[in-house]
Amino acid sequence: MENQPLVSVIMPCYNMASYISDSIKSVISQTYPHWELLIVDDASSDETVDIIKSYAQSDARIRFAIKKLNSGIADTRNQCLQMAQGQFLAFLDADDIWHPEKLEKQLRFMTEKNVGFTYSTYDWIDEDGNTLNRFINTIGNLDYETYLRNTIIGCSTVMVNKSITGDVVVPKFRTSEDTATWLDIFKNGYLAYAIDEPLVSYRIRRKSASSNKIKASIDLWKVYRRHEKLPFFKAVCCFSSYAFHAIKKRL
């Protein structure tokens, strides 16, 4: 691949001691080596920071920052983004796992087609990393209106070429902040191009799953009404469509 562009990997974390090692290893194991892993810890109370430091000591491509006060996922992602030096931004949640050729395949796709925003199919694993034999497939190239009704994009599958899209800033929501981020990119006239191949394993965790879904739903409604300023009835239609597809995805 010509020029070997730098990919900045954005990884916020909070109390991820049980999972972050697997996530970091999945970056280190990438077949594409020109990356920097940027980790910001949001004042964890477990052993997350010790784990991060141990990896950073052995690989200079890993840089990190530790926050003294917890301020939420949006602020933490933004701090990661402020540290980024790469032309390409790739997002990885600290409990998900990239497949080894994720960066190589996605970067090749984006450079060959000269596109600024991509996402991919992903599969599900359980808390212990065992496959659940379930794939969440892309639904093709997305635009703003389509994404409003089906928030199909898995955050850990996204890569952005900021030389095309411009800088990425995460709106301040406690959850659904990634949805608001992708909507901002869509509003600037860009499509999300689909890579219909599983490149990421998304971890399904049991703890607080129901309450997290409720919080995420409330925040998504806030994204529709406050961030996107959708009229009430359009917001209801979009939210209903989102709920339908979310339930369908889990059946």
N, C-alpha and C positions, 0 to 999 in steps of 0.2 A: 504494500500500500504506500503510495507516494506521500512524501512529506511527514508521515507519521505524526499526525496532530495529537496534542495532549488532551486527554479526557479527564475532566474533574468529576470525581464521584462524590455525591452529596449524601452524607449519612448522619442525620440527627439521631440521638439516642437518649433514652431515659430508663433506668433500671432494666437493662437488657443483658445482664450477666449470663443468663441461661442460654442466650441465642447469639450474641454478637460475635463470638468467636467463629461460628460457622459462616456468618455473613462476611466477615473480614477475610477468611480463608477463600471464599468464593471470588473475591476480588483479586487476591494474590495469585489465584490459580488461572486467571484469564490468559488466553492465548495471545491477546493483544497486550503488550507490556507497557505502553506509554500512557500511564494514568497516574493521577494523584488521588489518594483517598483522604477526604476531608471529613473528620468526625468532630462533632460538637456535642458534648454531654450536657444535658439540661439538669445539672445538680442531682445526679443519681445518689441513692442512699445504699446501694448494694456494691458489688465488686466490679461494676462495669468499667470504671476508670482504670483500675489496676490491669484489667485485660487489655484495654486500649493501649496503655503505656507499654505493655510487654511486646505488642506487635510493632508499635512505632519505633521501639529501640532496635528492632531487627530489620526494618524496611524503611528506608528514608523517604519512600514515596507516600508514607502515611503521616499526615499532620493532624493535630487535634487541638481543641480548646476545651477548657472545663469551666462551666458557668457556676458561680457561687449561689445564685438564686434561680429557682425554677421559673421559667417565663413562657413555657408552652412550645408546641411544635413549630408554629409559624416563625417565631423569633429565632428558634434554633436552626431551622432550615436557612433562614436569611443570613445568619452568621456564617454558616457553611458556604453559602453563595458568595459572600463578601471575601472569603479566603480563596476563591477559585481563580486559577490562572489559565485554565484551559479554554480553548475555543468551543469545545463540546462539553455539555453538562449531562451527566447520567445520575439518576436518582436511585438510591437503594435504602430501603427501610432496614433497621438493624436486626430484624428477625427473619428477613427473607434471604434467599440464596440465588445467586446468578449461576446459570449454566456456563461451563468453561469458555465457550465461544461466543458468549453474549456480546461483548464489546466489539470483537472482530467482525461478526456478521452484521451488527447494527450499523457500525461505522462504515463498512463497505457499502451497505444499502444507501445510506444517506449521502455519501460522497459521490457514488455513481449516479444517483438521481438528483443530486443537488437540492435536497429538501432540508428543512430546518427543524422538523418536529416529527418524531416517530414513537410508536408504541408496539407491543407485541402480545402474542398469546402467552399465557402462563399456566402452570399446573399448581395443584394444591398438595401440600404436605401437612402432616399433623405436628403436634408440639414436639415430638421426638425426631422429626425429620423423615418419617416414613411416608411414602407416596400414598395418596388417596385415590390415585388413578382417575383424576378429574381434571379436565382442561377447560380453561376459560378462553375461548377463541376470540380473535378480533372480529369486528363486524365491517371491515373494510375501512377505507379512508374516511375520516370524520371531519365535519365542519361544525360550526358553532351550534346551529339549530339541532342537529342530530345528537350532539353530545349533551345538550340540555335535557334530552329525554332518555338518555341511556348512558350513564356515567361509567362506561365500560373500561376506561383506561386504568390499568394497574400501575400505581405510582412507580414501583420498582422496575417497570418495563420501559420507562420513558427515557429518551435521549433528545437533547435539544442542541442545535447548532446556533449559538448566540450571535455569530456573525451574520446570520440570516434573520433571526427573530428579534434580536436585541437582548438586552439584559433581562433576566428573570427575577421578579420580586414576588414573594409569597404574601398574599393578603392575610390579615390577622384573624384567623378563626381557630378555635381549639381543635376542631376536627373539620374534615372536608376542605382544608386549606389547599390540598393538592387539586381538588376539583376547581376551586376558584382560580388557581394559578393557570391551569390549562384553559379555562374560559377566557382569561385575559389574553393568552396567546391567540386563541381563535378570533377574538374580537379585533386583533390587529391584522386579520386577513389570512392567517395561515391555516393549513389543514394539518391534521395528525395522520401521517401515512402509516398504514398497517403492515406489520411483518407477521404473517400468519404461520409462525413457528414458535413453539414454546422455548423461551430464553430465560425464564425466571421460575423459581419455585416459591410460591406464596404460602407462608405458614399460617395455618388456622389454629388459633389458640382458644381453649375453652373458657378460661377465666374471664369473667365479666363480659362475655360475648353479647349477651342480651342487652345489658346496659350500654355497651359501646354502640350497638346498632341504634338504640334510641337516641343517644347523644349525637351520633353521626346524622341521623335523620333530621333532628332539630337544627343542627348546623347547616345541613344542606338547604333546608327551607330558608334559613337566614341568608345563605349565599344567593338563592333565587331572588329574594325580596330586597335585601339590603345592598348586596354587591352588584347584582345584575339589574336590580330595579325593575323586575318583571311585574306587569300588572297582575293583580291577584288571581284572576281566572287562568291566565297563562301559567302562572306559578303552580296552581293546582294541577293543571294538565301535565306539566313537566314532572312534578313530583309524583303524580300517579303513575306515569309511564316509568319513571325511575324505580318506584316500588315494585311494579309488575316485573321488570327485568331483573331486579335484585332477587326477588323470590324465585323467578324462573331459573336463575343462575345456580341456585342452591338446591333445586329439585333433582 
